[in-house]
Amino acid sequence: MSRCPEQKTYEDIAFRSFVSTLCCNGHRVPSNIPKGFENLTEEELTVLAYLQEVSKDRSSQADPPNDDQADFGTEDTLSKDVNDDVDEGDGATVLTSSLAGETETPIQNSTAADGTVPITEEINSRTAPRQMSGSALSQEDETLINGPGGIPKTGFEASLLEPDRINLKNGRSRQPYEAAIEGYCGIEITDDGGTGLAISSDGQVSGHDIQAGEYTLFLKATKHDMPVVIRARLSIIPDPRDLWKTIASDQEAPMAKPDQDFDSQTGDGLIVAASKRGRSHAQEGKYRDDDFRIRADTDTGWHILIVADGAGSAELSREGSKIACETVMEALPGLLAEKIDPYLEETLARYDRDPDSWATEVRSDLLYPVLPEAALRAARAIEDKAAAMKLEPQEFSTTIVIAISRKVLDRWFTASFTIGDGGVAIFNAAVQTVTVMCRPDSGEFAGQTRFLASTEFRDPQSVMGRVFVDLGESYTVLAAMTDGITDPKFPTDAAFANLGIWADFWANDLCAQVDFHPDNDDLKEQMMAWLDFWSRGNHDDRTIALMMPKPQSRPVSDPQIDERTKKDEPEPEPEEPQAQAPAAPDHEPANRAHDK
């Protein structure tokens, strides 16, 4: 913003301060201006007198002056030190520079017999330095207003004296700013300091998108019917997310992994998966430790979701999560085709007789030889990789989350198996249910979790406790995610099973930013943008896989008939939403494990 018209620049103030200092030391402008000097200002003539004095001092040091020599030295000295461009003859031109610019001033001169250019006695008498008494000097000093360091104030700065200093309330970048200035009226901005703020005459301050930093604003206002200048200080605190760095990982190093990944496939439903490196890793240029694999098999109808979270404390956990996902995905199609598909329809037909005994039968007879077996193969693959590199398997530590779903006899058969933190759940917005398909895992100490290892499969009962199964007509979404999602979005076990939190997460959070349609060309960008959500203290890698069945088509009916039916039928009383219990061993879930 441009400054007030009457406000002078720093150079103007410095020049006038210099002139005032010269005046205090005795240099004065002659009352009668010599011919040829009419275009010079008083300040410039004062400086000219000072330069003449300097010329005299230099000449006296080189050659002691004669008694008959003028006070300012010979005209040759003046010609040499003050103006080197004076030539003989009438109409010579003197180039005089000032802060206002360079001007050419014609000087009509006459040449003496000895070839010098005489200076009038008036100049000598008026501009010669004179000694001032202490009282006179003190009297003149009182007319000056001294600023910091004893520098005299002149012009605009002197007329305004000291400005009123105020501090505006602190703001935060990325957020709108509002404040109020009280005790003044008729406020106008002379310099907004680069903030872009708007200030009304009654002191209402507003702005947005102000960069973090310290700002100084200058305002004009009226206080007690007197004009004042206001010097306002403003501090904008940086948004915490602006303090994080994003350093790309070394993609040329062995076992490098992209900093983010995305995939989507379509079968009897849409599967979408996305993974993004967390801020804590991006800050130091480390790798993304999470991984995932998805598949929508149009031949068999199986939909497979696998996510894994490598331990941050393990040097090669990024490779461990990759091996786990790849191995499970390679094993599952064959295991499903061999051990489940031939018996699935017959088994599901017995569901309506006794759902509880049916779930136990399915978990032990169908799922146990498949899901845990695929996870065990992944654990052994990691151990083989560690042995080949002569490292401990713990260097590849990772969790594993497996979910499968298939439509059979107009119902959706869904099962899961997990080791470690993260989570799997089925959310059905139509019937308002949440089915948790995992159990929390804790390590030896608080805040730890368990990791995929062959030792986890020694106890069959413990393994069976990790297998979950569900059968329903449909659902809104089957979600598998690492703790980079569950911790900020579902901080506790109770929250992960809470219908209201899931409904808000799905409708107002995820679907508000992502359009889950197979033809959405921006699906990847929208998912990656959503994964970048801000949650204080939660900066781990984030990975999520979603399975959304195709919506069932509804028959078109006559709107008038529907309307009559609605009028005839009484409105049903709303039912209390329930969180559906998963088919799993009886146990009370403990608090979910925190970050590894």
PLY file of the C-alpha trace (Angstrom):
ply
format ascii 1.0
element vertex 596
property float x
property float y
property float z
element edge 595
property int vertex1
property int vertex2
end_header
0.00 0.00 0.00
1.31 3.47 -0.88
2.37 5.77 1.94
0.66 8.97 3.02
1.45 11.78 0.50
2.99 14.09 3.10
5.20 11.42 4.58
8.86 11.81 3.59
11.25 9.10 2.63
14.19 8.08 4.77
16.55 9.92 2.41
14.53 13.16 2.78
14.68 12.93 6.56
18.40 12.17 6.55
19.15 15.13 4.23
17.18 17.60 6.32
18.82 16.26 9.47
22.21 16.89 7.86
21.19 20.44 6.92
19.92 21.14 10.44
23.22 19.94 11.88
25.13 22.26 9.56
22.98 25.19 10.65
23.71 24.46 14.29
27.44 24.49 13.54
27.31 27.95 11.98
26.74 27.39 8.26
24.05 29.71 6.97
22.57 30.59 3.62
23.49 34.09 2.40
20.61 36.57 2.54
21.53 37.83 -0.95
21.79 34.96 -3.41
24.56 35.54 -5.99
23.63 35.73 -9.60
23.49 32.26 -11.11
22.47 30.53 -7.83
18.78 31.51 -7.95
17.57 27.95 -8.71
19.22 26.37 -5.67
17.17 25.70 -2.56
18.22 26.98 0.84
19.23 23.47 1.88
21.44 23.09 -1.20
23.09 26.48 -0.60
23.76 25.45 3.00
25.46 22.29 1.79
27.41 24.39 -0.73
28.70 26.57 2.09
29.77 23.45 3.96
31.63 22.12 0.92
33.41 25.46 0.59
34.52 25.19 4.20
35.85 21.67 3.53
37.69 23.08 0.49
39.27 25.77 2.64
40.44 23.25 5.24
42.04 21.03 2.61
43.78 23.98 0.94
45.13 25.31 4.23
46.64 21.93 5.02
48.44 21.77 1.64
49.45 25.48 1.31
49.03 27.91 4.23
46.73 30.73 3.05
47.97 34.32 2.57
46.42 37.14 4.52
44.86 38.62 1.42
43.31 35.29 0.44
39.57 34.94 0.72
38.07 32.93 3.61
37.09 30.07 1.34
40.45 29.77 -0.45
41.21 30.76 -3.99
38.65 30.60 -6.67
40.80 27.87 -8.25
40.30 25.81 -5.11
36.57 26.39 -5.20
36.56 25.63 -8.90
38.42 22.37 -8.26
36.68 21.06 -5.14
33.16 22.36 -5.58
32.63 22.48 -9.34
35.10 20.99 -11.84
32.89 22.04 -14.76
33.39 25.84 -14.64
34.88 27.06 -17.93
36.14 30.46 -18.94
33.77 32.88 -20.61
30.17 33.91 -20.13
27.38 31.38 -19.71
29.45 28.57 -18.05
27.31 25.78 -16.54
27.57 24.43 -12.99
26.15 20.94 -12.35
24.61 20.84 -8.90
23.26 17.61 -7.44
20.73 17.23 -4.70
18.50 14.50 -3.46
15.74 15.90 -5.60
17.82 15.19 -8.73
20.52 16.85 -10.84
19.91 20.40 -12.19
21.92 22.52 -14.53
22.30 26.12 -13.32
23.81 28.75 -15.68
26.31 31.10 -13.98
27.19 34.41 -15.55
30.77 35.06 -14.45
33.53 37.49 -15.15
37.18 36.55 -15.24
39.77 38.47 -13.20
43.18 39.46 -14.54
44.83 36.46 -12.91
42.31 34.10 -14.47
40.35 33.28 -11.27
36.62 33.59 -10.76
35.87 35.97 -7.84
33.19 35.12 -5.27
31.12 37.95 -3.89
31.93 39.33 -0.47
28.33 38.67 0.49
28.89 34.94 0.14
32.09 35.15 2.17
30.49 37.13 4.91
27.27 35.14 5.06
28.61 31.64 4.57
31.89 31.89 6.51
31.88 29.71 9.63
31.26 31.59 12.81
31.74 30.63 16.42
28.53 30.54 18.49
28.28 31.09 22.20
27.13 28.22 24.36
23.84 29.99 25.13
23.16 30.64 21.45
23.92 27.04 20.52
21.70 25.81 23.33
18.92 28.10 22.20
19.07 26.72 18.66
19.27 23.12 19.89
16.00 23.63 21.74
14.24 24.24 18.43
15.11 20.70 17.29
13.31 17.50 18.24
15.80 14.72 18.80
14.93 11.13 18.10
16.76 7.94 19.11
20.54 8.39 19.14
20.20 12.17 19.24
19.32 12.42 15.53
17.15 15.50 14.92
13.65 14.91 13.58
12.45 17.07 10.74
9.53 17.36 8.35
6.67 14.86 8.66
8.27 12.89 11.49
8.81 16.02 13.62
5.27 17.30 13.08
3.73 13.99 14.23
5.96 13.53 17.26
5.86 10.03 18.75
3.12 7.69 17.36
0.70 5.84 19.61
1.94 2.28 19.91
-0.58 -0.54 20.15
-0.50 -4.33 19.83
-3.19 -6.13 17.89
-4.24 -9.52 19.17
-2.31 -12.47 17.76
-3.64 -14.34 14.76
-2.97 -17.71 13.18
-2.10 -18.42 9.57
-4.67 -20.32 7.46
-7.44 -18.84 9.61
-9.59 -15.69 9.26
-8.44 -12.77 11.40
-10.68 -10.41 13.35
-9.81 -7.79 15.96
-10.90 -4.38 17.23
-9.00 -1.14 17.87
-10.63 0.85 20.65
-10.19 4.46 21.76
-9.81 5.95 18.28
-12.11 7.16 15.52
-11.70 8.06 11.87
-9.05 5.38 11.43
-7.31 5.18 8.06
-4.52 2.87 6.90
-1.35 4.56 5.65
0.71 1.36 5.52
-0.75 -2.13 6.10
2.70 -3.72 6.41
1.88 -6.26 3.73
-0.92 -7.89 5.73
-3.78 -7.04 3.38
-5.93 -6.24 6.41
-9.05 -4.10 6.15
-9.75 -1.66 9.00
-12.98 0.30 9.27
-13.07 3.87 10.55
-14.38 2.65 13.91
-11.52 0.16 14.32
-12.94 -3.19 13.15
-10.03 -5.23 11.74
-10.52 -8.19 9.40
-8.42 -10.27 7.03
-7.56 -13.78 5.88
-4.70 -15.84 4.44
-2.04 -13.84 6.31
1.37 -15.48 6.24
3.00 -16.25 9.57
5.35 -13.51 10.82
5.65 -10.17 12.62
4.01 -7.11 11.02
4.02 -3.35 11.67
1.12 -1.20 10.46
0.83 2.61 10.39
-2.57 4.24 10.76
-3.99 7.76 10.96
-6.77 8.42 13.44
-8.33 10.93 15.80
-8.04 10.66 19.58
-9.64 13.23 21.90
-10.27 15.45 18.83
-6.55 15.46 18.04
-4.94 13.81 14.99
-2.58 10.99 15.88
-0.50 8.37 14.17
-0.84 4.75 15.33
1.98 2.23 15.10
0.33 -1.21 15.41
2.19 -4.49 15.89
0.68 -7.80 14.75
1.97 -11.33 15.29
0.65 -14.15 13.09
1.43 -17.54 14.56
2.26 -20.26 12.01
-0.18 -23.11 11.57
1.43 -26.31 12.91
1.02 -28.06 9.58
3.16 -25.38 7.92
6.09 -26.32 10.15
6.28 -29.85 8.75
8.74 -30.55 5.95
8.18 -32.94 3.07
11.46 -34.57 2.06
11.27 -37.15 -0.71
12.64 -40.59 0.16
15.60 -42.02 -1.77
14.00 -44.00 -4.58
17.40 -45.26 -5.77
18.19 -47.10 -2.54
17.65 -50.86 -2.16
14.07 -51.87 -1.26
12.85 -48.31 -1.88
9.09 -47.75 -1.75
6.99 -44.94 -3.28
5.87 -42.32 -0.79
2.24 -42.95 -1.73
0.18 -45.55 -3.61
-3.36 -45.95 -4.98
-5.46 -48.62 -6.68
-9.12 -49.21 -7.55
-10.90 -52.22 -9.08
-14.49 -53.07 -9.96
-16.33 -56.38 -9.59
-19.69 -56.84 -7.89
-18.69 -53.69 -6.12
-16.01 -50.98 -6.14
-12.77 -51.51 -4.24
-10.60 -48.46 -3.53
-7.30 -48.42 -1.62
-4.87 -45.60 -0.89
-1.72 -45.28 1.19
0.30 -42.19 2.06
3.49 -41.61 4.00
2.91 -39.88 7.34
4.25 -36.47 8.25
6.62 -37.95 10.82
8.35 -39.91 8.04
8.15 -37.14 5.44
9.80 -34.74 7.91
12.97 -36.86 7.87
12.81 -38.21 4.33
12.04 -41.74 5.52
10.08 -44.39 3.65
6.40 -45.26 3.91
6.17 -48.40 6.05
2.52 -49.19 5.17
1.43 -51.35 2.24
-1.73 -52.82 0.72
-3.11 -55.13 -1.98
-6.68 -55.35 -3.34
-8.43 -57.58 -5.88
-11.92 -57.72 -7.40
-12.03 -61.15 -9.03
-14.82 -61.07 -11.62
-14.48 -64.81 -12.28
-14.96 -66.05 -8.72
-16.75 -63.04 -7.24
-14.27 -62.66 -4.38
-13.23 -59.20 -3.22
-9.95 -59.17 -1.26
-8.60 -56.33 0.89
-5.17 -56.53 2.57
-3.40 -53.76 4.50
-0.19 -53.92 6.55
1.64 -51.49 8.81
5.40 -51.89 9.19
6.82 -51.18 12.63
8.45 -47.77 12.74
11.22 -49.06 14.97
12.20 -51.81 12.49
14.78 -50.80 9.88
13.23 -52.80 7.01
9.59 -52.86 8.07
8.64 -51.29 4.74
9.87 -54.49 3.08
8.12 -56.64 5.67
4.72 -55.04 4.98
5.28 -55.44 1.25
6.19 -59.14 1.57
3.18 -59.76 3.81
0.68 -58.20 1.39
2.18 -59.86 -1.67
2.34 -63.31 -0.07
-1.24 -63.22 1.24
-2.56 -62.04 -2.11
-0.69 -64.82 -3.91
-2.01 -67.49 -1.50
-5.66 -66.49 -1.06
-7.16 -67.12 -4.53
-5.98 -70.72 -4.55
-7.00 -71.37 -0.95
-10.45 -69.87 -1.50
-11.02 -71.92 -4.62
-9.91 -75.14 -2.97
-11.28 -74.95 0.58
-14.27 -72.58 0.51
-15.91 -72.28 -2.89
-17.03 -75.95 -3.19
-18.85 -75.84 0.17
-19.92 -72.21 0.56
-23.48 -72.34 -0.82
-24.34 -75.48 1.10
-22.94 -73.99 4.29
-24.83 -70.71 3.89
-28.11 -72.58 3.38
-27.88 -73.75 7.01
-27.53 -70.21 8.38
-31.23 -69.59 9.09
-31.55 -72.71 11.25
-29.03 -71.64 13.91
-26.93 -68.53 13.20
-24.71 -68.96 16.26
-23.68 -72.56 15.62
-23.41 -71.71 11.93
-20.79 -69.03 12.65
-18.70 -71.42 14.75
-18.88 -74.07 12.05
-17.87 -71.67 9.27
-14.95 -70.23 11.23
-13.49 -73.64 12.15
-14.30 -75.66 9.02
-14.08 -73.13 6.20
-12.08 -70.08 7.30
-9.45 -71.50 9.66
-7.63 -73.42 6.90
-7.65 -70.35 4.63
-7.13 -66.96 6.29
-4.67 -67.99 9.03
-2.87 -70.20 6.53
-2.33 -67.30 4.14
-1.03 -65.13 7.02
1.30 -67.92 8.20
2.80 -68.18 4.73
3.46 -64.45 4.84
5.22 -64.78 8.21
7.45 -67.54 6.87
8.23 -65.53 3.73
9.46 -62.67 5.92
11.61 -65.03 7.97
13.11 -66.49 4.78
13.93 -62.97 3.54
15.61 -62.11 6.82
17.66 -65.33 6.77
18.78 -64.65 3.20
20.00 -61.19 4.25
21.47 -62.57 7.51
19.21 -60.33 9.58
16.75 -60.89 12.39
13.07 -61.24 11.37
12.26 -58.40 13.79
13.89 -56.01 11.33
10.91 -56.69 9.02
8.15 -56.46 11.66
4.68 -55.67 10.34
1.00 -56.07 11.16
-1.51 -57.71 8.80
-5.22 -57.07 8.19
-7.11 -59.37 5.77
-10.76 -59.03 4.67
-12.68 -61.04 2.02
-16.23 -60.61 0.76
-18.39 -62.38 -1.82
-22.05 -62.30 -2.83
-23.67 -65.75 -2.49
-27.41 -66.55 -2.74
-28.31 -62.84 -2.64
-26.31 -62.39 0.54
-22.86 -61.01 1.23
-20.48 -63.40 2.96
-17.63 -61.50 4.65
-14.71 -62.74 6.77
-11.52 -61.29 8.25
-8.26 -62.12 10.03
-5.90 -59.68 11.76
-2.66 -59.60 13.71
-1.72 -56.28 15.27
-3.47 -52.95 15.45
-5.55 -51.30 12.75
-9.11 -52.39 12.15
-11.82 -53.98 9.98
-15.52 -53.13 10.17
-18.74 -53.32 8.17
-20.90 -50.19 8.18
-24.51 -50.38 6.99
-26.15 -46.97 6.80
-29.49 -48.38 5.62
-30.15 -50.52 8.70
-27.89 -48.45 10.96
-25.44 -51.11 12.13
-21.70 -51.39 12.64
-20.08 -54.82 12.72
-16.55 -54.88 14.13
-14.50 -57.57 12.40
-11.30 -57.53 14.47
-10.00 -57.67 18.01
-7.50 -55.29 19.60
-3.97 -56.61 19.92
-1.54 -55.47 22.61
2.12 -56.25 23.06
4.17 -57.06 26.11
4.05 -53.45 27.32
1.42 -50.69 27.18
1.32 -48.83 23.88
2.75 -51.75 21.94
1.10 -54.09 19.46
1.71 -57.56 18.11
3.38 -58.29 14.78
3.12 -60.98 12.17
5.39 -63.92 13.10
5.20 -67.70 12.86
5.14 -67.89 16.65
1.70 -66.26 16.65
0.21 -69.45 15.13
1.28 -71.95 17.82
-1.97 -71.73 19.80
-5.00 -72.80 17.68
-7.47 -71.23 20.11
-5.69 -67.88 19.91
-5.65 -68.10 16.12
-9.37 -68.88 16.02
-9.98 -65.75 18.11
-8.66 -63.69 15.22
-11.10 -65.07 12.65
-14.39 -63.18 12.14
-17.38 -63.87 9.86
-20.57 -62.02 8.90
-23.53 -62.72 6.60
-25.96 -60.01 5.51
-28.14 -58.88 2.64
-25.92 -55.92 1.90
-23.83 -53.19 3.50
-22.63 -49.68 2.77
-18.89 -50.26 3.10
-16.37 -52.83 4.25
-13.33 -50.93 5.53
-9.84 -52.19 6.41
-7.34 -49.65 7.73
-4.06 -49.23 9.57
-3.74 -47.39 12.87
-2.79 -44.22 10.97
-6.54 -44.00 10.25
-8.08 -45.68 13.28
-6.15 -43.68 15.89
-7.30 -40.20 14.79
-10.76 -41.20 13.53
-11.67 -43.89 16.10
-9.44 -43.28 19.16
-10.86 -46.12 21.30
-12.50 -49.52 20.90
-15.81 -47.99 21.91
-15.45 -45.34 19.21
-14.65 -47.99 16.58
-17.94 -49.74 17.41
-19.97 -46.53 17.72
-22.67 -46.15 15.05
-22.84 -42.36 15.32
-19.11 -41.94 14.85
-19.15 -44.25 11.83
-22.12 -42.44 10.28
-20.37 -39.09 10.70
-17.07 -40.50 9.42
-18.68 -41.92 6.29
-21.18 -39.20 5.36
-19.59 -35.98 6.64
-15.90 -36.79 6.45
-14.87 -39.32 3.81
-17.75 -39.04 1.31
-17.81 -35.27 1.71
-14.38 -35.14 0.06
-14.33 -38.26 -2.12
-16.78 -39.23 -4.85
-16.83 -43.04 -4.81
-17.98 -43.61 -8.36
-16.13 -45.89 -10.80
-16.18 -43.16 -13.46
-14.70 -40.49 -11.20
-11.47 -39.44 -12.92
-10.38 -37.53 -9.83
-10.79 -40.44 -7.43
-7.06 -40.85 -6.80
-6.43 -37.15 -6.19
-9.43 -36.93 -3.88
-8.31 -39.93 -1.85
-4.78 -38.61 -1.50
-6.08 -35.21 -0.43
-8.30 -36.83 2.19
-5.41 -38.89 3.57
-3.60 -35.61 4.24
-6.15 -34.64 6.90
-4.79 -32.86 9.96
-5.00 -34.50 13.37
-2.84 -33.19 16.17
-0.38 -35.79 17.38
-1.34 -38.33 14.70
1.28 -38.29 11.93
1.80 -41.98 11.19
1.53 -43.56 7.72
-2.10 -43.85 6.62
-3.59 -46.71 4.60
-7.23 -47.59 3.96
-9.01 -50.12 1.70
-12.76 -49.85 1.03
-15.22 -52.28 -0.57
-18.62 -50.86 -1.63
-21.18 -53.29 -3.14
-23.15 -52.11 -6.13
-26.50 -50.66 -5.01
-29.52 -52.85 -5.69
-31.89 -51.51 -8.34
-35.39 -50.73 -7.08
-38.57 -51.17 -9.15
-40.15 -47.96 -10.39
-43.59 -47.41 -8.84
-46.40 -44.96 -9.35
-45.71 -41.87 -7.23
-49.43 -41.32 -6.63
-49.86 -44.85 -5.31
-46.82 -44.44 -3.10
-48.20 -41.18 -1.76
-51.59 -42.76 -0.95
-49.83 -45.65 0.74
-47.82 -43.28 2.90
-51.00 -41.49 3.97
-52.79 -44.73 4.86
-49.91 -46.29 6.74
-48.99 -44.95 10.18
-45.48 -43.65 10.59
-43.27 -46.25 12.28
-41.59 -45.31 15.53
-37.84 -44.77 15.10
-35.71 -47.63 16.33
-32.67 -47.23 18.50
-29.51 -47.80 16.39
-27.59 -50.88 17.39
-23.98 -51.88 16.92
-24.02 -55.41 15.54
-21.82 -57.90 17.34
-19.37 -59.83 15.17
-19.31 -63.60 15.02
-16.20 -64.18 17.09
-15.16 -65.77 20.40
-16.74 -64.32 23.52
-14.46 -61.74 25.07
-14.60 -58.14 26.18
-12.41 -55.90 24.01
-9.73 -53.93 25.83
-8.60 -50.44 24.90
-7.07 -50.23 21.46
-3.29 -50.14 21.37
-1.68 -46.77 20.78
0.93 -45.92 18.15
3.67 -48.48 17.89
0 1
1 2
2 3
3 4
4 5
5 6
6 7
7 8
8 9
9 10
10 11
11 12
12 13
13 14
14 15
15 16
16 17
17 18
18 19
19 20
20 21
21 22
22 23
23 24
24 25
25 26
26 27
27 28
28 29
29 30
30 31
31 32
32 33
33 34
34 35
35 36
36 37
37 38
38 39
39 40
40 41
41 42
42 43
43 44
44 45
45 46
46 47
47 48
48 49
49 50
50 51
51 52
52 53
53 54
54 55
55 56
56 57
57 58
58 59
59 60
60 61
61 62
62 63
63 64
64 65
65 66
66 67
67 68
68 69
69 70
70 71
71 72
72 73
73 74
74 75
75 76
76 77
77 78
78 79
79 80
80 81
81 82
82 83
83 84
84 85
85 86
86 87
87 88
88 89
89 90
90 91
91 92
92 93
93 94
94 95
95 96
96 97
97 98
98 99
99 100
100 101
101 102
102 103
103 104
104 105
105 106
106 107
107 108
108 109
109 110
110 111
111 112
112 113
113 114
114 115
115 116
116 117
117 118
118 119
119 120
120 121
121 122
122 123
123 124
124 125
125 126
126 127
127 128
128 129
129 130
130 131
131 132
132 133
133 134
134 135
135 136
136 137
137 138
138 139
139 140
140 141
141 142
142 143
143 144
144 145
145 146
146 147
147 148
148 149
149 150
150 151
151 152
152 153
153 154
154 155
155 156
156 157
157 158
158 159
159 160
160 161
161 162
162 163
163 164
164 165
165 166
166 167
167 168
168 169
169 170
170 171
171 172
172 173
173 174
174 175
175 176
176 177
177 178
178 179
179 180
180 181
181 182
182 183
183 184
184 185
185 186
186 187
187 188
188 189
189 190
190 191
191 192
192 193
193 194
194 195
195 196
196 197
197 198
198 199
199 200
200 201
201 202
202 203
203 204
204 205
205 206
206 207
207 208
208 209
209 210
210 211
211 212
212 213
213 214
214 215
215 216
216 217
217 218
218 219
219 220
220 221
221 222
222 223
223 224
224 225
225 226
226 227
227 228
228 229
229 230
230 231
231 232
232 233
233 234
234 235
235 236
236 237
237 238
238 239
239 240
240 241
241 242
242 243
243 244
244 245
245 246
246 247
247 248
248 249
249 250
250 251
251 252
252 253
253 254
254 255
255 256
256 257
257 258
258 259
259 260
260 261
261 262
262 263
263 264
264 265
265 266
266 267
267 268
268 269
269 270
270 271
271 272
272 273
273 274
274 275
275 276
276 277
277 278
278 279
279 280
280 281
281 282
282 283
283 284
284 285
285 286
286 287
287 288
288 289
289 290
290 291
291 292
292 293
293 294
294 295
295 296
296 297
297 298
298 299
299 300
300 301
301 302
302 303
303 304
304 305
305 306
306 307
307 308
308 309
309 310
310 311
311 312
312 313
313 314
314 315
315 316
316 317
317 318
318 319
319 320
320 321
321 322
322 323
323 324
324 325
325 326
326 327
327 328
328 329
329 330
330 331
331 332
332 333
333 334
334 335
335 336
336 337
337 338
338 339
339 340
340 341
341 342
342 343
343 344
344 345
345 346
346 347
347 348
348 349
349 350
350 351
351 352
352 353
353 354
354 355
355 356
356 357
357 358
358 359
359 360
360 361
361 362
362 363
363 364
364 365
365 366
366 367
367 368
368 369
369 370
370 371
371 372
372 373
373 374
374 375
375 376
376 377
377 378
378 379
379 380
380 381
381 382
382 383
383 384
384 385
385 386
386 387
387 388
388 389
389 390
390 391
391 392
392 393
393 394
394 395
395 396
396 397
397 398
398 399
399 400
400 401
401 402
402 403
403 404
404 405
405 406
406 407
407 408
408 409
409 410
410 411
411 412
412 413
413 414
414 415
415 416
416 417
417 418
418 419
419 420
420 421
421 422
422 423
423 424
424 425
425 426
426 427
427 428
428 429
429 430
430 431
431 432
432 433
433 434
434 435
435 436
436 437
437 438
438 439
439 440
440 441
441 442
442 443
443 444
444 445
445 446
446 447
447 448
448 449
449 450
450 451
451 452
452 453
453 454
454 455
455 456
456 457
457 458
458 459
459 460
460 461
461 462
462 463
463 464
464 465
465 466
466 467
467 468
468 469
469 470
470 471
471 472
472 473
473 474
474 475
475 476
476 477
477 478
478 479
479 480
480 481
481 482
482 483
483 484
484 485
485 486
486 487
487 488
488 489
489 490
490 491
491 492
492 493
493 494
494 495
495 496
496 497
497 498
498 499
499 500
500 501
501 502
502 503
503 504
504 505
505 506
506 507
507 508
508 509
509 510
510 511
511 512
512 513
513 514
514 515
515 516
516 517
517 518
518 519
519 520
520 521
521 522
522 523
523 524
524 525
525 526
526 527
527 528
528 529
529 530
530 531
531 532
532 533
533 534
534 535
535 536
536 537
537 538
538 539
539 540
540 541
541 542
542 543
543 544
544 545
545 546
546 547
547 548
548 549
549 550
550 551
551 552
552 553
553 554
554 555
555 556
556 557
557 558
558 559
559 560
560 561
561 562
562 563
563 564
564 565
565 566
566 567
567 568
568 569
569 570
570 571
571 572
572 573
573 574
574 575
575 576
576 577
577 578
578 579
579 580
580 581
581 582
582 583
583 584
584 585
585 586
586 587
587 588
588 589
589 590
590 591
591 592
592 593
593 594
594 595
